[in-house]
Amino acid sequence: MSLRPSHIHYVEQELWVENRLGIHARPAMKIVTLAQQFEAEITLEKDGVQVDARDLLAILTLDSPQGTRLVLKARGREAREAAQALTRLFASKFEEI
């Protein structure tokens, strides 16, 4: 039996909502659009509630005002790339003023 290297990656990291208005429809749509670009299962978790990062309404149900801590979990071939891109999006405060 031969063991092949796994091409499945897993990333888990903390994200903070820093923009003044928190995650409302526009930032949620940016998260969804970005998540759809990667071959990975991506979830966001708040207080034990986990939602698919490709589901706009589910993201909005997390109720994430400024200062909220979220946990990003990504699994799949492009998990690392997805986590890096989403981290950059959160760090940019969703490009809001």
C-alpha positions in Angstrom: 0.0 0.0 0.0 1.5 3.3 -1.0 0.8 6.6 0.8 0.2 9.6 -1.4 0.8 13.1 -0.1 -2.5 14.7 0.8 -3.6 17.6 -1.3 -6.2 18.6 1.2 -5.2 21.5 3.5 -6.9 22.8 6.6 -6.6 26.3 8.0 -8.2 27.8 11.1 -7.7 31.3 12.1 -9.2 34.2 14.0 -10.6 37.3 12.2 -11.8 40.5 13.7 -14.5 42.8 12.2 -12.8 46.2 12.3 -15.0 48.3 10.0 -17.3 50.8 11.7 -20.6 49.3 10.4 -19.7 45.7 11.0 -20.7 43.0 8.5 -23.8 44.2 6.7 -25.0 43.3 3.2 -22.1 44.9 1.2 -19.2 43.3 3.2 -21.1 40.0 3.4 -21.4 40.0 -0.4 -17.7 40.6 -0.7 -17.0 37.6 1.5 -19.3 35.4 -0.6 -17.8 36.6 -3.9 -14.3 36.0 -2.6 -15.1 32.6 -1.1 -16.6 31.4 -4.4 -13.3 31.9 -6.1 -11.5 29.1 -4.2 -11.7 25.3 -4.3 -12.2 24.9 -0.6 -15.0 24.6 2.0 -15.0 27.8 3.9 -16.9 28.6 7.1 -17.1 31.4 9.5 -17.9 30.8 13.1 -19.2 33.1 15.9 -20.0 31.9 19.4 -20.2 28.3 18.3 -22.5 29.0 15.3 -20.9 28.0 12.0 -22.0 29.2 8.6 -21.0 28.6 5.0 -18.9 31.6 3.7 -20.7 31.3 0.4 -24.2 31.9 1.9 -25.0 35.6 2.1 -28.0 35.3 4.4 -26.2 32.9 6.7 -23.3 35.3 7.1 -25.8 38.1 8.0 -27.4 35.9 10.7 -24.1 35.9 12.6 -24.8 39.5 13.6 -21.2 40.8 13.5 -20.8 44.4 14.5 -17.4 46.1 14.8 -15.2 44.3 17.3 -16.7 40.9 16.6 -14.3 37.9 16.7 -14.9 35.3 14.0 -13.1 32.0 13.4 -12.4 31.2 9.7 -12.1 27.5 8.8 -11.0 26.5 5.4 -10.5 22.9 4.1 -9.6 21.9 0.6 -6.9 22.2 -2.1 -6.9 26.1 -2.0 -7.7 26.5 1.8 -4.5 28.4 2.5 -5.0 30.8 -0.4 -8.7 31.3 0.6 -7.7 32.1 4.2 -5.1 34.6 3.1 -7.5 36.4 0.7 -10.2 36.6 3.3 -7.7 37.8 6.0 -6.7 40.6 3.6 -10.4 41.5 3.0 -11.1 41.7 6.7 -7.8 43.7 7.3 -8.9 46.2 4.6 -12.1 46.8 6.6 -14.0 45.7 3.4 -12.7 48.8 1.7 -15.2 51.0 3.6 -14.4 54.4 5.1 
